[in-house]
Amino acid sequence: MKFNRTFLIVLDSFGIGEMPDAKDFGDEGSNTLKAVFNSKEFNAPNLQKLGLFNIDGVEVGEKVKHPTASFARLQEKSKGKDTTTGHWELCTVISHKPMPTYPDGFPKEIIDEFSKKTGRGVLCNKPYSGTQVIADYGEKHLKTGDLIVYTSADSVFQIAAHEDIVPTDTLYEYCRIARKILAGEHAVGRVIARPFTGESGSFKRTENRHDFSLLPPSETTLDRLENAGFDVISVGKIYDIFAGKGITEKHITKNNSQGMAKTKELLNKDFCGLCFTNLVDFDMVYGHRNDTDGYAKAISEFDRFLGEFIEEMGENDLLIVTADHGCDPSTESTDHSREYVPFIAYAHNELPQNFGTVEGFDFVGRMIENNFIGD
């Protein structure tokens, strides 16, 4: 059956167990699903009914005899475990070379050029937890106006600044400056604005985060759909991840609640093509903060949304739920984890299939393209 509309929802960081090469990434034993399943806050009857616990290698939850959706376990081909790499691969772009990371901080020439072009000094310049870095450097930032620059195990250049010291629009401009500087061998996946508010001892990051990504190095599923005349609607940070390329309509959201509400609202929109949603809180708010109960509660909230969404889907709608990497909140690390991700595809009156373990997140993009464009 051909579908007029596909709703692709990425549960950012919802991994389902370590990949064979997890040890190479320092992620041996990581299992985001297992971690949140063991929380008292976890309740996902709709995901269970669709077949989440029937997926290859899933060791938790009760399998159902007759899943209502098709399902698979997807194994990443790309050499990475970050947001950009994962989303690009979902849209058929494989990253054979890892994006640069900076475990010892960024080179002096990068920092010096950034400082010269922004007119501000730089604090920190090393891998750091996003909440801890403002706790440790926030007060000095308030006194000096210097920007807090930090990174992580991922390919990111992050800039934190208090909104009273650096207005959000100015911080975004500083990110654009950094994005131009970080080219060639230093072309990190994302430059991220991390504004915060509050006073010393009680600093708090705001929802005004903004990502400035690299342009995909080749044509993506989104490009091919747009070129073929189909709608490509982004919800959440999808627009940022693809630097706007291949997207015909965007809806910026700041949290899961807004993302789910906007996606549900789009069920009532007359369009033909793809609605591509990222739900960021699983990763940003819970995974990176090692908040297992918060992550589990967020999955439970998504599960309730899922039940309502499926009821309102049309006969020619396809729903795909997947992820871009893991971020096990139960480990000591606060970074992403190299994990398999789930693939769940539901449509009314479609016979479910178990695709087993599939090599490549690009399985998703190729399925979408086959539906709209053909082989």
CORVENLIN-V20720 format. One record per residue. N is the residue number from 1. RES is the residue in one letter. SS is DSSP state (H for helix, E for strand, L for the rest). PHI is phi in whole degrees, 0 to 359 (* if undefined). PSI is psi in radians with two decimals (NA if undefined). Layout:
<<N | RES | SS | PHI | PSI> <N | RES | SS | PHI | PSI>>
This chain:
<<1 | M | L | * | 2.37> <2 | K | L | 271 | 2.42> <3 | F | L | 253 | 2.44> <4 | N | L | 282 | -0.54> <5 | R | E | 224 | 2.40> <6 | T | E | 239 | 2.28> <7 | F | E | 251 | 1.91> <8 | L | E | 256 | 2.01> <9 | I | E | 246 | 2.12> <10 | V | E | 260 | 2.05> <11 | L | E | 275 | 1.66> <12 | D | L | 303 | 1.95> <13 | S | L | 90 | 0.20> <14 | F | L | 275 | 1.30> <15 | G | E | 284 | 2.82> <16 | I | E | 232 | 0.48> <17 | G | E | 132 | 2.64> <18 | E | E | 298 | 2.47> <19 | M | L | 279 | 2.85> <20 | P | L | 303 | -0.51> <21 | D | L | 260 | 0.33> <22 | A | H | 302 | -0.60> <23 | K | H | 300 | -0.62> <24 | D | H | 295 | -0.37> <25 | F | H | 256 | 0.09> <26 | G | L | 75 | 0.44> <27 | D | L | 240 | 0.41> <28 | E | L | 301 | 2.26> <29 | G | L | 89 | -0.08> <30 | S | L | 291 | 2.42> <31 | N | L | 201 | 1.63> <32 | T | H | 298 | -0.79> <33 | L | H | 300 | -0.82> <34 | K | H | 299 | -0.71> <35 | A | H | 299 | -0.82> <36 | V | H | 282 | -0.51> <37 | F | H | 299 | -0.60> <38 | N | L | 281 | -0.02> <39 | S | L | 277 | 2.56> <40 | K | L | 294 | -0.28> <41 | E | L | 274 | -0.13> <42 | F | L | 277 | 2.20> <43 | N | L | 206 | 1.86> <44 | A | L | 223 | 1.11> <45 | P | H | 295 | -0.55> <46 | N | H | 287 | -0.72> <47 | L | H | 297 | -0.66> <48 | Q | H | 297 | -0.79> <49 | K | H | 298 | -0.66> <50 | L | H | 290 | -0.46> <51 | G | L | 123 | 0.26> <52 | L | H | 307 | -0.78> <53 | F | H | 277 | -0.09> <54 | N | H | 272 | -0.14> <55 | I | L | 294 | 2.50> <56 | D | L | 313 | 2.32> <57 | G | L | 81 | -0.15> <58 | V | L | 284 | 2.10> <59 | E | L | 259 | -0.04> <60 | V | L | 243 | 2.85> <61 | G | L | 79 | 2.81> <62 | E | L | 264 | 2.18> <63 | K | L | 291 | 2.60> <64 | V | L | 257 | 2.62> <65 | K | L | 291 | -0.67> <66 | H | L | 229 | 1.47> <67 | P | L | 301 | 2.59> <68 | T | L | 267 | -0.10> <69 | A | L | 232 | 2.85> <70 | S | E | 280 | 2.66> <71 | F | E | 206 | 2.81> <72 | A | E | 197 | 2.89> <73 | R | E | 251 | 2.14> <74 | L | E | 259 | 2.33> <75 | Q | E | 250 | 2.18> <76 | E | L | 291 | 2.38> <77 | K | L | 271 | -0.59> <78 | S | L | 294 | 2.73> <79 | K | L | 269 | 1.30> <80 | G | L | 180 | 3.13> <81 | K | L | 211 | 0.58> <82 | D | L | 250 | 3.00> <83 | T | H | 300 | -0.85> <84 | T | H | 298 | -0.90> <85 | T | H | 302 | -0.79> <86 | G | H | 296 | -0.81> <87 | H | H | 292 | -0.71> <88 | W | H | 301 | -0.76> <89 | E | H | 294 | -0.63> <90 | L | H | 303 | -0.47> <91 | C | L | 252 | 0.49> <92 | T | L | 80 | 0.16> <93 | V | L | 260 | 2.00> <94 | I | L | 265 | 2.27> <95 | S | L | 263 | 1.71> <96 | H | L | 283 | -0.40> <97 | K | L | 247 | 2.28> <98 | P | L | 299 | 2.50> <99 | M | L | 288 | 2.65> <100 | P | L | 294 | 2.45> <101 | T | L | 236 | 2.85> <102 | Y | L | 224 | 1.30> <103 | P | L | 297 | -0.34> <104 | D | L | 250 | 0.25> <105 | G | L | 91 | 2.99> <106 | F | L | 278 | 2.60> <107 | P | L | 301 | 2.65> <108 | K | H | 304 | -0.66> <109 | E | H | 293 | -0.56> <110 | I | H | 291 | -0.85> <111 | I | H | 296 | -0.73> <112 | D | H | 297 | -0.75> <113 | E | H | 294 | -0.72> <114 | F | H | 298 | -0.77> <115 | S | H | 296 | -0.71> <116 | K | H | 297 | -0.74> <117 | K | H | 281 | -0.40> <118 | T | H | 265 | -0.35> <119 | G | L | 76 | 0.30> <120 | R | L | 231 | 2.62> <121 | G | L | 287 | 3.03> <122 | V | E | 233 | 2.34> <123 | L | E | 251 | 2.67> <124 | C | E | 78 | -1.51> <125 | N | E | 54 | 1.01> <126 | K | E | 198 | 2.94> <127 | P | E | 298 | 2.41> <128 | Y | L | 201 | 2.68> <129 | S | L | 290 | 2.41> <130 | G | H | 297 | -0.59> <131 | T | H | 278 | -0.61> <132 | Q | H | 288 | -0.57> <133 | V | H | 294 | -0.63> <134 | I | H | 283 | -0.48> <135 | A | H | 293 | -0.67> <136 | D | H | 275 | -0.54> <137 | Y | H | 243 | -0.10> <138 | G | H | 300 | -0.73> <139 | E | H | 294 | -0.75> <140 | K | H | 295 | -0.63> <141 | H | H | 299 | -0.75> <142 | L | H | 298 | -0.65> <143 | K | H | 283 | -0.62> <144 | T | H | 255 | -0.44> <145 | G | L | 80 | 0.03> <146 | D | L | 293 | 2.57> <147 | L | E | 275 | 2.47> <148 | I | E | 270 | 1.94> <149 | V | E | 250 | 2.27> <150 | Y | E | 209 | 2.98> <151 | T | E | 223 | -2.88> <152 | S | L | 208 | -2.86> <153 | A | L | 289 | -0.25> <154 | D | L | 271 | 2.97> <155 | S | L | 275 | 1.39> <156 | V | E | 220 | 2.56> <157 | F | E | 241 | 1.88> <158 | Q | E | 250 | 2.41> <159 | I | E | 237 | 2.03> <160 | A | E | 255 | 2.41> <161 | A | E | 205 | 2.51> <162 | H | E | 288 | 2.38> <163 | E | L | 295 | -0.39> <164 | D | L | 280 | -0.38> <165 | I | L | 266 | -0.75> <166 | V | L | 233 | 1.84> <167 | P | L | 305 | 2.62> <168 | T | H | 305 | -0.78> <169 | D | H | 297 | -0.60> <170 | T | H | 291 | -0.71> <171 | L | H | 299 | -0.70> <172 | Y | H | 298 | -0.66> <173 | E | H | 294 | -0.67> <174 | Y | H | 298 | -0.64> <175 | C | H | 294 | -0.67> <176 | R | H | 295 | -0.64> <177 | I | H | 297 | -0.83> <178 | A | H | 298 | -0.67> <179 | R | H | 299 | -0.67> <180 | K | H | 290 | -0.63> <181 | I | H | 290 | -0.68> <182 | L | L | 276 | 1.37> <183 | A | L | 232 | 3.05> <184 | G | H | 61 | -2.25> <185 | E | H | 293 | -0.31> <186 | H | H | 255 | 0.40> <187 | A | L | 283 | 1.45> <188 | V | L | 293 | 2.75> <189 | G | L | 297 | -0.73> <190 | R | E | 215 | 2.49> <191 | V | E | 255 | 2.24> <192 | I | E | 236 | 2.20> <193 | A | E | 279 | 2.26> <194 | R | E | 233 | 1.26> <195 | P | E | 290 | 2.63> <196 | F | E | 217 | 2.91> <197 | T | E | 226 | -3.07> <198 | G | L | 99 | -3.04> <199 | E | L | 242 | 2.92> <200 | S | L | 307 | 2.24> <201 | G | L | 94 | -0.23> <202 | S | L | 215 | 0.66> <203 | F | L | 292 | 2.55> <204 | K | E | 217 | 2.26> <205 | R | E | 291 | 2.51> <206 | T | L | 264 | 3.09> <207 | E | L | 270 | 0.25> <208 | N | L | 270 | 0.36> <209 | R | L | 305 | 2.55> <210 | H | E | 212 | 2.33> <211 | D | E | 258 | 2.42> <212 | F | E | 240 | 1.73> <213 | S | E | 265 | 2.86> <214 | L | L | 293 | 2.66> <215 | L | L | 290 | 2.41> <216 | P | L | 306 | 2.45> <217 | P | L | 286 | -0.22> <218 | S | L | 210 | 3.08> <219 | E | L | 296 | 2.41> <220 | T | L | 251 | 3.01> <221 | T | H | 306 | -0.68> <222 | L | H | 297 | -0.76> <223 | D | H | 300 | -0.80> <224 | R | H | 293 | -0.63> <225 | L | H | 293 | -0.80> <226 | E | H | 299 | -0.78> <227 | N | H | 296 | -0.46> <228 | A | L | 272 | 0.03> <229 | G | L | 92 | 0.21> <230 | F | L | 267 | 2.73> <231 | D | E | 285 | 2.44> <232 | V | E | 229 | 1.79> <233 | I | E | 255 | 2.18> <234 | S | E | 256 | 2.50> <235 | V | E | 230 | 2.25> <236 | G | L | 86 | -2.53> <237 | K | L | 272 | 0.20> <238 | I | H | 304 | -0.77> <239 | Y | H | 302 | -0.74> <240 | D | H | 293 | -0.76> <241 | I | H | 300 | -0.63> <242 | F | L | 259 | 0.22> <243 | A | L | 51 | 0.59> <244 | G | L | 79 | -0.09> <245 | K | L | 285 | 2.23> <246 | G | L | 83 | 0.16> <247 | I | L | 250 | 2.29> <248 | T | L | 261 | -0.32> <249 | E | E | 205 | 2.33> <250 | K | E | 236 | 2.59> <251 | H | E | 225 | 1.89> <252 | I | L | 277 | 2.24> <253 | T | L | 234 | 2.75> <254 | K | L | 252 | -0.16> <255 | N | L | 200 | 3.07> <256 | N | H | 300 | -0.75> <257 | S | H | 301 | -0.82> <258 | Q | H | 295 | -0.69> <259 | G | H | 296 | -0.77> <260 | M | H | 292 | -0.72> <261 | A | H | 297 | -0.76> <262 | K | H | 293 | -0.71> <263 | T | H | 296 | -0.73> <264 | K | H | 295 | -0.69> <265 | E | H | 299 | -0.63> <266 | L | H | 289 | -0.23> <267 | L | H | 300 | -0.46> <268 | N | H | 268 | 0.05> <269 | K | L | 267 | 2.39> <270 | D | L | 275 | 1.74> <271 | F | L | 218 | 2.89> <272 | C | L | 229 | 1.93> <273 | G | E | 148 | -2.47> <274 | L | E | 246 | 2.34> <275 | C | E | 250 | 2.05> <276 | F | E | 244 | 1.98> <277 | T | E | 243 | 2.38> <278 | N | E | 246 | 2.25> <279 | L | E | 256 | 1.84> <280 | V | L | 275 | -0.40> <281 | D | H | 297 | -0.58> <282 | F | H | 307 | -0.74> <283 | D | H | 276 | -1.04> <284 | M | H | 292 | -0.75> <285 | V | H | 269 | -0.61> <286 | Y | H | 247 | -0.87> <287 | G | H | 299 | -0.90> <288 | H | L | 290 | -0.29> <289 | R | L | 260 | 0.11> <290 | N | L | 53 | 0.70> <291 | D | L | 259 | 1.50> <292 | T | H | 296 | -0.80> <293 | D | H | 294 | -0.67> <294 | G | H | 296 | -0.71> <295 | Y | H | 298 | -0.82> <296 | A | H | 297 | -0.70> <297 | K | H | 296 | -0.68> <298 | A | H | 294 | -0.66> <299 | I | H | 296 | -0.69> <300 | S | H | 296 | -0.67> <301 | E | H | 294 | -0.71> <302 | F | H | 297 | -0.67> <303 | D | H | 298 | -0.69> <304 | R | H | 295 | -0.75> <305 | F | H | 302 | -0.75> <306 | L | H | 301 | -0.76> <307 | G | H | 300 | -0.75> <308 | E | H | 291 | -0.71> <309 | F | H | 297 | -0.79> <310 | I | H | 299 | -0.69> <311 | E | H | 298 | -0.56> <312 | E | H | 265 | -0.07> <313 | M | L | 295 | 2.57> <314 | G | L | 276 | 2.99> <315 | E | L | 293 | -0.42> <316 | N | L | 252 | 0.49> <317 | D | E | 253 | 2.51> <318 | L | E | 238 | 2.34> <319 | L | E | 248 | 2.25> <320 | I | E | 237 | 2.24> <321 | V | E | 243 | 2.24> <322 | T | E | 209 | -2.87> <323 | A | L | 213 | 3.07> <324 | D | L | 245 | -0.25> <325 | H | L | 177 | -3.03> <326 | G | E | 251 | 2.97> <327 | C | L | 199 | 1.28> <328 | D | L | 300 | 1.99> <329 | P | L | 281 | -0.06> <330 | S | L | 262 | -0.07> <331 | T | L | 268 | 2.97> <332 | E | L | 292 | -0.54> <333 | S | L | 290 | 2.56> <334 | T | L | 253 | 0.18> <335 | D | L | 265 | 3.00> <336 | H | L | 300 | 2.77> <337 | S | E | 234 | 2.54> <338 | R | L | 280 | 1.67> <339 | E | E | 228 | 2.75> <340 | Y | E | 298 | 2.76> <341 | V | E | 234 | 2.70> <342 | P | E | 280 | 2.67> <343 | F | E | 230 | 2.12> <344 | I | E | 228 | 2.19> <345 | A | E | 233 | 2.13> <346 | Y | E | 235 | 2.42> <347 | A | L | 211 | 2.58> <348 | H | L | 299 | 2.41> <349 | N | L | 64 | 0.36> <350 | E | L | 258 | 2.41> <351 | L | L | 284 | 2.11> <352 | P | L | 294 | 2.60> <353 | Q | L | 228 | 2.57> <354 | N | E | 259 | 1.90> <355 | F | E | 276 | -0.02> <356 | G | E | 70 | -2.48> <357 | T | E | 262 | 2.17> <358 | V | E | 245 | 2.29> <359 | E | E | 278 | 2.03> <360 | G | L | 108 | 2.13> <361 | F | L | 295 | -0.35> <362 | D | H | 295 | -0.16> <363 | F | H | 308 | -0.65> <364 | V | H | 291 | -0.90> <365 | G | H | 298 | -0.69> <366 | R | H | 293 | -0.61> <367 | M | H | 295 | -0.75> <368 | I | H | 295 | -0.79> <369 | E | H | 296 | -0.70> <370 | N | H | 298 | -0.64> <371 | N | H | 293 | -0.78> <372 | F | H | 269 | -0.63> <373 | I | L | 249 | -0.52> <374 | G | L | 95 | 3.06> <375 | D | L | 295 | NA>>
